[in-house]
Amino acid sequence: MSINKEKYTQLLKELNGKATLVAVSKTKPAEDIQALYDLGQRDFGENYVQELVDKEVALPKDIRWHFIGHLQSNKVKYIAPFVYLIHGVDSFSLLKEINKEAAKNNRVIDCLLQVHIAKEETKFGLDSTELSAVMKEKDGLKNIHVVGLMGMASFSDDLSLVREEFKTLKHLYDQYPDFSVLSMGMSGDYTIAVEEGSTMVRIGSLLFGERNYPVK
Ligand SMILES: *Cc1c(COP(=O)(O)O)cnc(C)c1O
């Protein structure tokens, strides 16, 4: 078992209810998730559909599973029966697909729209113009509920850059009074994210140790 209990306790104390902790367990075995569950953790984040589906079957039913990876439309159906929150929605067509699969399951699925805030070219996400377009288009969709925004800052030692990116996301978030979830902050930058208004942090390596294989 390789979870860091001290770090977990310390993190909860630090977050102090200001932000929800999503424990990012991608690539980590079910035993590690169970160990954190036994300490009281219920929100877990995964990036890969097949891995999430396997873990959902193996682990306690009251876990709230967050899908935080890049979701392909043809895989929505596998997670639609149980997923708690989908963080990375970056197109209207994906939102439509989630709506369709949610309806089949008699569910309303909560979603976050992913906004591109990093200077890096490789990150997924909407820009502010696309965001407002999707926010208008989504009105007919009855089986999804867009509850907020998600973003990833640049992987950079330049902390003022990271802070600026989080500020940009918070500013967009504030334009939509109905939003309640601002998902920003990872192991390396969650302190800044919380200072800038994050309500949900996604933390993996601090809790579970470094991952063995690279992650998209
Ligand atoms: C892997 C991942 C995380 C967690 O990253 P750590 O640096 O290990 O905390 C958070 N968000 C997303 C979208 C991820 O893919």
The ligand as an SDF file (V2000), in Angstrom:
LIG
                    3D

 15 15  0  0  0  0  0  0  0  0999 V2000
   -3.6200   13.4790  -13.4930 C   0  0  0  0  0  0  0  0  0  0  0  0
   -4.4830   14.6730  -13.3610 C   0  0  0  0  0  0  0  0  0  0  0  0
   -4.5680   15.3730  -12.1330 C   0  0  0  0  0  0  0  0  0  0  0  0
   -3.7280   15.0430  -10.9180 C   0  0  0  0  0  0  0  0  0  0  0  0
   -2.3880   15.3700  -11.1390 O   0  0  0  0  0  0  0  0  0  0  0  0
   -1.3110   15.3920   -9.9450 P   0  0  0  0  0  0  0  0  0  0  0  0
   -0.2850   16.3250  -10.4390 O   0  0  0  0  0  0  0  0  0  0  0  0
   -0.8380   13.9900   -9.8040 O   0  0  0  0  0  0  0  0  0  0  0  0
   -1.9910   15.8730   -8.7160 O   0  0  0  0  0  0  0  0  0  0  0  0
   -5.4590   16.4380  -12.0630 C   0  0  0  0  0  0  0  0  0  0  0  0
   -6.2200   16.7960  -13.1130 N   0  0  0  0  0  0  0  0  0  0  0  0
   -6.1670   16.1540  -14.2900 C   0  0  0  0  0  0  0  0  0  0  0  0
   -7.0370   16.6000  -15.4040 C   0  0  0  0  0  0  0  0  0  0  0  0
   -5.2880   15.0850  -14.4540 C   0  0  0  0  0  0  0  0  0  0  0  0
   -5.2280   14.4660  -15.6420 O   0  0  0  0  0  0  0  0  0  0  0  0
  1  2  1  0
  2  3  1  0
  2 14  2  0
  3  4  1  0
  3 10  2  0
  4  5  1  0
  5  6  1  0
  6  7  2  0
  6  8  1  0
  6  9  1  0
 10 11  1  0
 11 12  2  0
 12 13  1  0
 12 14  1  0
 14 15  1  0
M  END
$$$$
